[in-house]
């Protein structure tokens, strides 16, 4: 830890501090606050949601793929979905790639929904605040240092939940992790939306037809690195959203590389948009309606926790005694090639996510939730769906509240108690 001046201003201390308000962090904060813990959420942008409101517009992972979809995520995540449907800002949408039924929503409405649920629960929010360091005593985290327009602040906490996506807090605490420096990671994607689309005609274009046209792109004068991808309907009339671009061989933890990735992602997005307008029925009068706020990062740091979820765990649908969530999503690896690798679980099956995957090695008082969990590369390519990130955040929020109430360490939290409390609020563990 960097040594700061003793005059560093203190923000009000908190029981639970959540760093990052993506689908995992937002759910963690709402859950902990609903259970009575004084909860503070720190977010570097001016709104909640992370990737759920910056890049993506569909919750995957709520349902298993296959012939008979089964709902496997519940509890606080259901509150989010219910609020979206109340505002006519969400639809159920079958997934053409077979990852399971998705819940497609309007990201702008979701920003408001996350925020209202957090405020109703009593979460203290700090926007435009970037965590730059940790406060610690030995192996125990005691809080963080925040940079803002107002300067630097200390924020003390009894429990910290790292939902930064990149495991920034865990890394600062010296938790061991893997990243692109240790092996390949998934490619990055800039999503974009097309407006003024003739949606009915665009929907009649089969996936195979779209991909066949993409395969001919070079001969037609287009530079499309990925020869597949999707454009799907939204709750908004005349609007289609895409997942097409592929920025490969990037270390998202490197300042220069990430900057270049943002630039390249927007260049690709404009080229794919030109391709759609000039080559695909339904897009003749369409226009680019906006880029994602930032490029979508699928994978960066994967911490080493008390247990590490593996490829074998996923594909054999392994069950665990300390389950805090379940997942039926396939391994979906967006590698550096032109296609995507899919590997499925047995029909209708799910695997468990163990609580131990949220417990970083070597550190006390810290949980992780979301895509920085303890998992290998292939397992991560399945468990990173937003439904599972929300379920992990919910579990982290419950575990933090229980630990504080009973004066337990996070490692000493009673698993039966944790699972009982999760079921009480609607989580689906089996």
N, C-alpha and C positions, 0 to 999 in steps of 0.2 A: 504494500500500500504506500502511496505517496504521502509524505508528511505535509500537512496543511497548517496554515496559521491558526493559532488557537482562537482568533477572532472570527473564524468562519461562522456565519449565522446558522442557528438551529431552526429547522422546521419542527412543528409539533410532533412528538414521538407517536408511534403507532404500534398496535399489536401485530398486525399483518401488513407487510409491504409487498405489493405486487409490482414487478417491473415489466412493463410492456402490456398493452391492452388489446392484443390480438384475440382470436377466438379462445385460446387457452387462458390468457391473463384476464380478459374481461369476465369470463365465467368464474375464474378463481376468486376474483375480487367480490363479485356479486354474491357468490356462495358463502364466503367467509363472513361478509357483512350481514347477510341474512341470518347467520347462525350466532350473531351477537358480538363478533370480534371487531374491535376498532380497526378499520381497514383503509389503507391509502394506496392509490394507484398512480404510478408515474408513467407518463406517455410522452414520447418525443415529438409526436405530431399534435395538431390542434383538435383531434377527434379520436374517438375510440374505434377499435375494430381491427387494426393491423391489416394483414393481408385480406381479411374478410371484407374490408371497406376500401382498400387501396387497389387491389389487383383482381380478386375473384368475385363472383356473384352467385356461387352455388355452394351449398353445404352438401358435401358427400360424406359417406360413412354412417349416416343415420340408419340406413337400411342395408341388408346384405344383398349382393347381386344374385342373379340366377332366376330360376323359374318362379319361385315363391319368395318374394322379398319379405324379410323379417326385420322389424324395428329393433335396433340394438343400442340406441342412445336415448336417454330420457333425463328428466329432472329439470334443472335450470335451463339447459338448452331448449327444452320444450317451451319455456316462457318466451325465449327469444323468437322462436318460430311463430308462436301464437300471436305475438305483437305484430309481426310482419304481415300475417294473414289478416289481422284486424284492419290493417291499413291498405289492404288490397295491393300489397307490395311483394307478394311471393306466390309462386306456383310450384306444384310438384311436376318434375320433368324426368321421364325415363332417360337414362344415360346411354348414348349410342355406342360408347366404347365398352359397356358392360361393367362399369364400376358400381352399378347399383343406382336405384332411383335417387335423384338429387332434388334439393329444395332450392330453386333459383329465386333470387330476390333482387330488389333494388338497393344497391350499396349505399345510396344517399339516405334512404329511409333507415337502413340498418345503423348508420352512424347515430341517428337520433334514438333508436330503440336501445342500443347498448347504453347510451348515456343516461336515458331515463330510468332504465332498470338499475343502473349503478347508483344514481342519485336517490331513487326510492329506497334502496337498501341501506343508504347512509355512507356510501363509499366517498372518501375525500379524494378529489381528483386534482392532479397537477399536470397540465398540458405544457407543451413546449419545454419539456424538462428532460435532459439527457443524463443518464447515469454514467459517470466517468470513473468511479472508483468505489471501493468497498470500505466499510468500517469493520474492523475485526479485532478479536482478542484470541490469539493462538489460532486454533482451527474453528473457532466459532464466529459466525458472521453476526455483526451487531447493527448493521445498517448500510447506508450508501452515501456517496457524495454526488450531488446533482449540480449540473451546470445549466444555467438559464439566462435569459436577458437581464435578470436582476443580479446575477453573479453566481457564486458557488454557495451551496447549502449542505449542511449535514442533516440526514434524516435517520433517526434511530428506530429500530424495529426489533421485536422479539422473534418473529419468524419472517423470512424473506422467501418469496416465490419468484423464481427467475422464469419469466415467460417472454423473454426478449427475442425468442426465435433463434438467435445466434449464441445463446448461453453466455452472454457477456458477463453476467454477475458471477456465474460459476467459474469461468475462466479467470476472472480477477482474483478469485479465492484460491486458485491453484488446483482446481479439480482437473484431473486428467481428461483429455478428450481426443477425438479424431476429427480431422478436417480434410480439405482438399490436398493438404500437404502430405497426407498419409495414403492417399489413394483417390480414385475418381469419385466425383460427386455428380449429382444430377445437374442438367443444364438449367439455365434461367429463362424466363419467359416474360415479355412485355405483352399484356393483353390489351385489346382495344375494342371499342364498340363502333358499330356502323349504324347510322341513323337514316331515316327515309327509305327503309328497305321494304320491298313488297314481300312481306313475311310468308304469305301462303305459297308464293312461287319459290322462294328461297328454301322453304321446308320440303318442297317436292324434289329437291336435288338430293339424290341418295349419297351416302358417305362414299361409296365406291366410285361414284361419278366424280365427286369432288377430288378424291385422291388421285384418280386417273388423270384429271386435268392438271393437278399439281405435279404429277410425274412428268408431264410434258412442258413444265414451266420454262425450263432452260431454252428449249427450242422455240418457245413463244416469246422469249425476250424478257423473262422475269428471273430475279435472283431470290429463290425461296429455299433456304437451308433445310427446312423440314418439309417433307413431301406428304404430310398428313396433317391432322389437326381438326378442329371443329369450329363451327359457328352455330350458336343456338339461340332459341327464342328467350325472351325475357318478359317480365310482367308489364313492360312498357310498349305501347303500340309503335310499330315501325322500327324497333331497335333489336339488333342482333349483337351478341357478344362473342368474341373469338378466343380461342386458345391455339395459336398457330406458330408464333415466332419461337426460335430456339437460339439462344446465345450460349455457346459451348466453351468448355475448357477455361472457365473463369473461377478464380478464387474470390468468393464474395467477401472475404475478410481483408482483402487487399484494396486499399484506397484507390490506387490508380486503375486496377483491373475493374473494380466495380463501377467507377466513373465511365470507363470505356464501354462497359456492358450496358449502362443506361443509354448511352448514345447509340450504340449498335441496335439495341432493342427497338428504339423509336424508328431507326432507319428501316429495319425489317418490317415493322408494323405498317409503315406507309407503303412499302412494296407489296405486302400481302393485301392491303386495302385496294391498291391499284389493280391487282390481279382479280379480286372479287368483282369490282365494278366492271372491268373489261371482259371478264370471261365467264362469270357465273350468273345464271338467270335469277332475277329478283333483286339484283344489286345495281342495275343499270343507272338508276337515279339516286343511288345511295352516296353517302359521304362519310368520311372519318368523323366520329362523334366524340373522340377523346381517348387518350392513352390512360393506362393504369397510373396511379400516383407515383409508384416506383416499380422497378422491375421485380418480378416475382422470384423469390429465392426459395427453392425447394429444400436445400440442404446446405449446411455450413458446418457448425460444430455439433458433434454428437458426443455427449459426455459419457464417462464411465461411471455407472451407478452400482448399487449393491447387487443388481442383476442386469444382464444385458440381453435384451430381446434379440432373437436370432432368426435367420431365414428358415431354419428347420422348425422353430416354434410356430411361425406363420403358416407354412405350408402343411404342417401336420395338425393344425388347429389345437395347439397345446393349451391345456388348462392349468391354472395356478391357484394355490391356496390363498394367496394374498391379492386376488384379482380386484381391481378397482374400476375396470371398464372392459369392454370387449370390442372386437373388430372383425369384420368379414371382408374387408376390402382386399383386392388382389395386390400383389407386388406390381407397381406401375413405375417403371424406371425410365425417365427421360434422359437417356444417355446421349453421348456426343454424336450418334449417328442420325440418320434421316427418319427413323421410325421410333416407336416406343415399345419396350419389352413388358409384356403382361404375363403374370403367372398367378393362377387362381388356387384358392383353397378348395377342398372338396365341396360339392354342391350343398348350399345351405349352412355350412359350418362357420364357426367363428373361433378365434383364439382370444385368450385373456391378456390384458395388460397388467403386469404385476406392480404393486405399490413400490417395490424395490427399484423399479426403473426410474422412479421420480426422486430417489434418494441418492445424491451425489456421494461418491467416495471421498473420504478424508475431511469432510466439512460437516459441522453441526449447525442446526438452525436454518438450513437451506433446502428448499425443494425446487425441482424444475418441472415444467409442464409444457406440453406442446412439442414442437419438432426438435427441441434440443434434448429430448429424453435419451436414456441409455438404450441404444439399439444399434445393430450392425447396419451396413448400407442397404441390404435387401429388405430387412424388416422395416427399416425406416421408410422405404418406398411404399409400404402398405399403411403403416400406422400414422402417417403424417396427415391423413384426411382431416378436414376441419371438424367433423363430427367427433372424431376421437380426440382431437386437441381440446375441444370443449369438455369432453368427458374427463380427460386428464386434469384440466383446470378445476373442474368441479371437485374431483377427488383431492387435489392439493388444498383447495379451500376448506373442505371438510376436515382433512387431516390437521391442518394448521389450527382450526378452531378447537378441535378435540384436544390437541396437545396443550394448548393454552389453558383450556378449562380444567384439565386434570393434572396440569403441571408435569406433563410427560415430555421427554425429548421426542423428536420426530421419529427416531428409530424405535422408540419404545411404544409408539401408538399401537393400541390393541387392534389387530386386524378384524376380529369379529365386530368390535365396536365401530370401526371405520365402515365396514361393509353394511352394518345395520343402519347407520346414519345415512349412508348413501342411498340405500333402498327406501328409507323414509321420505327422502325428497324426490324420489322418482327415478333414480339411476337404475339401469338394467344391467345386471351383472351376470345373468345366466339365462 
